[in-house]
Structure formats: structure tokens, C-alpha cells
Amino acid sequence: MSIEKLELVSITGAVPSLNDAIIACLQSKVFHIENAPRLLGSTENSGGSRAEQNPYAEPLRALMELDLRQVALGEDTGLSPTAFTPESILSETDRISGKLKNVRERLTQTRKQIADYESAAIHLKNLTGSELDLGELTKCKHILYRFGRMPEENVTKLDFYSDEGFIFQAYHTAHEYVWGFYFATKERILAIDAIMKGLLFERYELPDDVSGTPEEALGELQVKLTEKKAALAELEKQQTKIYQTESELLGQMYRFAKYQSEVWKLRGQCVITQDKFSLMGYVPVSEKENFQKHIGSVPDLSIIYEAPWVDSKVQPPVRLKNGWFTKPFAMFVEMYGLPNYNGYNPTTFVAITYTLIFGIMFGDLGQGILLALIGAFLHKKKNFELGAIMARIGVSSAIFGALYGSIFGFEELLDPFYEKLGIPFLPLKAMENTNVIIFGAVGIGAALVIISILVNIVVKLRHRDYEDAVCGNNGVAGLIFFSGLLLVVLGIVTGKPLACKPVIILMLVLPLLMMFFREPLGHFVSHKSYEMPGIGDFIASNFFECFEFLLGYATNTLSFIRIGGFVFSHAGLMSVVMLLSEMIGKDHKSWITIIIGNLFVMCLEGLIVGIQVLRLEFYEIFSRCYEGDGKPFAPITVTFDEINDLKQPEQTANA
């Protein structure tokens, strides 16, 4: 398929209309804004000479401080129909914040008390059985205490500090820790704290209102915990009620403030003079009518549509245009990098080659159908983008699995069918046709390399890059040289020369010389002057580059042997599964083994094959004919990700 055609839109008008124009562009959802000063080659900063301050930045910050997770924005996330001034938003947020302040402070205090009580309850469990009166400890005026734990091995080290004037009383030992108290006078407590810290004593604070024995104190804590949790629930209800009362207003103010804040940010992409502005961007030709409907609602604007400025410093964005079959594979192209606007869309080539190669490497009729069904389910029900690709490559796997005669690893089920058809070479058993598989894999690689070079020649000629198109290793010279190498190899394999020696020599020597002298020849064809570097440097650099080209042809082609390797790998793994099932027996355990084995092979080998095919696409094909240096078409829009990101952890916690 192709790259979607765009038009450059230039919008000018009076400065008071700028915000309305930007809002119209936002609401169209098809306008890709460009930095107008850069596009026009202006030396001024974005936004002209004005240093504009966003008046809605502070109101938006104030709204976010209110914690809008409990605010329902509704399905309509567009601009709020109610207009607000920054001052009115700040005034309303102050009012709502005042209503929430007292409740929030009490919530914070209650949560802290609950945390303290729960922590104290955990630690007091280590003192159960002791008759120590905790209330009496807090009444001491001259003696202070510390409660906590220390490693059991450090207790014996306390003997070295017997003259320091403190007492350590142990009460419980568990998990290599000793729980207890140490006591010291007010004058010595800081020094003793330093000593105990060195002995890895971990201090825990007990609430001031505990009294009685540890068991009695623990019972009181449980009662207080119940009371505090009930109070917490009541405070949360009060807070929720306030949010429910103000939810509609908060949602409207947030949508309006967020929209206006984004509008003021986008003003920085415009050229603004004293009384005029210039706003520029791209709109797809297919969406032009929709854009005109929105921008036409703003009066007194001058709008000019023209072809993209392909020779400007700011390259036009790219939106790929793909059909039903190829559209899911666009994600692979985007992973590598989008083409530039004047380039070509390789998605169709990727879709065809990826689907065919995967099917060859992972050929099984049963597993392919299952993979296609799983992919279709994930795509339709879960909106999983990779599921659509799984559906397509699953069908390819099923087709090649039928040719191999393999159904869930059973290699003989289709034999009677092919015997009736009278096709002698089918089914194509992998282990019985090793040479066919290996040479076929190399042949596929050679064909794809040739196709990649042909594509590169066409693209380079279109861009008038004659040096690479004619003399490059992926140009005409490289194509002739690689073809000559293939003729030599095929002649050796078949034992019959496919071309006479003068032709072979000419196909190898002449292209090699063209690649060696590609720079001066390219400049000559392009009618450009060429400055020859030093003879030694020229010979050395071009010699090693040509040698690298030779290695590239060999390694790129031989890399496709992995296609045949995975054909054997798949057949071998399934034969192991069948062998294990036979060893176990012919009862239900055998079928369980076959099912588990098939699922294991599908998950493991399917993932590996998918990665390996993608590697072939990127390193062996794209490296010869594609440059992903384009930028994506990204229409401006306003999202509410801040609220969604805040709500997500809360929803996860509630689940």
C-alpha cells in the first residue's frame, strides 16, 4: 500500500481568534501541528517575540491537588460547554478545598493512628505472657525506656557495656531476634541510644495511651482499632459526599482548564505578531472535509491548502495507508521506523514475506488452525493488536503444515489423502527431504535479497540518488554482481555451467569495479564535482568496503538457512513429543502428553520463530532497501491521562 497524502494547511487571522482556531483543530482530531517559525525558516523563537504565560496552568495545578480520582469525567471528554475564567476556577477550587480541608486532616490523623495501633499490636504480641505494666513505664519521671528488638547474637555483647548505666530486659525470642526494653536515666539516654543503635537495636514506639499488661494493652488496642476504623469509614463517606456534590462542577472545570492549558501550550507553535497569527500543520486529504467543517466554524480566518513542502527543513509527517490484510503488520514497520513522506510503504512486503516465512518455519495444520483461532479471539475480544498477526500467520502455518503432512505432530494422517491425489512429492516430509529444505531456504533468501535490491534501485532512482542506485552494493552493480555469484554457485551445485566464462567474469569484475569507484562515478552521473582524497586512503577504504559487501552478500543469504533449520526443529520437537507419548502408554496419559507437548511447542517455538522472522525482516531485508527516518503523523488532541493514571492504582487496589 501507499503513504497517505497530506495537505499543508496555513491558517491566519487576528490574534483574538487564535485560541478558537486551535480548539477547532483539536476537535477535528486530524490536524498535525508544525512549528510555524521553523517551517517558515524564521529565526525567531516559537510564538514570535511574545513571552506568553499560560493563565490556566495554576488553575489546573490547583484542580489536580484536589485529587480528582472520585470525579466522573463522563464519556464526553471534550471541551466543557461551560466557560470559566482562571480566577473563577481558582475561587471554586479554594471553596471546595476549604470544605475538604478539615475532613482530610482528620483522615490523615486517623490513618496514622490506625497504622500506629496496628504496628503496636504486632509488637505487643511478642510480650504476651509478661506481667509488666506498660502504663507504669510512661509515668516514670527520671527513668526513660525504649522498646524494640535486636539480633539474638548481639545480646551477649551487652556485657561489654555493663558500666554504662543502663538495663536491658529481654521478654521474647523469635526468628533470631530478642524483644525487650532498655532503661536509662534522662541524662544517659542519648548515649545509650547510640550504643544500642550500634548493636542493631530496632526501636518501636508504643502509643502513649497503652496501659496494663501487654495482653490487656493488646485487648484495648483491638477495641481502639475497631473504633478508629469505623471513624475512618465515616470520614471517607463525608469526603465522598463532598466530591459527589461537586463532581459535575469539578469535571467541567477540569476539562475546560485542561483544554485551555493545552491550547496555550500550542500557541507556542505559532507565529504571533502584534495583531496577526499564523498556524500551520498537516491534514490528510481523506479527512479534509471533516477538518473544514470544524475550522469553518471560526469566523474571519484565512485558510490555504497546498502540497507539503518536501524541500523544507521540517519534513512532513507520515501516516501509513494499509489494507485489511496488511494493516496489523504496520506495527513492525513502526518498530523499525516510519518511511519519510516521499518514501514507500513497505508494510505489504513485510506482511507477505513475514506470513510466508513463518508458515514455512512453523508448518503444522492443527497448530496453525489453533494459533489462528487464538489470534482472532485475542484481536476481536481483547483488542490485542498482535492477535490479528497471529490469525494471519496461523493460517499460513496451517497451509504449509498441510503440505508437510503434519497435524499436531502426527505425520502420517494425510498420507492416504495425497496418495489418492497422486501427487508424488507430497506430503513434503522434512526429515526425508533435507536437501530440498536447505536449498529451498537458501533460494528463498537469494530471491528476497534480489527483490530488496530491486526495491532499493527504484527508490534511489526516484530520489535521484544515482550513486547508490547504480554503483552501490544495493544498486545495479550489486544486483549484477550478486546474480553472477548465484550463477557460479548454481553451476557448481548442478554440475552444469549456466553461463559462459566471459559472461561470468564480466558480471563479477565490472560491477566490482563500479562499486570500488562508486563515489567518483556517482558524482559524474549527478554532474557534481568530486575531490579525490589521497590515493592510498581511497584504495584502502574502498577495498575494505568492497570486501565488506562480499561478506554481506554471503552472510545475508546464508542467514536464511535458519528457515530450513526451524523446519527440522519443529519436526524434531514433535517427534520427541510423540516418542514420549508412546513410552507412557496408549491410555489417557498418552493423550495428555500429546496435548501438553503441542502447547509447549506452540508457545516456545512459536515465539522463537516469530522473533527470528522479524530479525530476517529487519537485518537481511530492511537493511538493503529501507530507511526508517520518517516521523509519525500525530494529530493534536487533549487527553486526560493524569486522571486515568490516578484512577488505575485505586482500581487495582480495590480489585
VENJO-V293630 format. One record per helix or strand. SS is the DSSP state (H for helix, E for strand). FROM is the first residue (numbers start at 1). LEN is the number of residues. If there is no record, write none. Layout:
ss = {SS/SS}
from = {FROM/FROM}
len = {LEN/LEN}
This chain:
ss = {E/E/H/E/H/H/H/H/H/E/H/E/E/H/E/H/E/E/H/E/E/E/H/H/H/H/E/E/H/H/H/H/H/H/H/H/H/E/H}
from = {2/6/15/31/36/57/68/86/134/143/152/166/177/189/202/214/271/276/285/302/318/320/327/347/365/385/407/410/415/434/466/476/501/518/535/561/588/632/641}
len = {2/9/14/4/4/9/3/42/6/9/10/9/9/10/2/56/2/9/11/6/1/2/10/15/17/20/1/1/7/29/6/19/16/8/24/24/38/1/14}
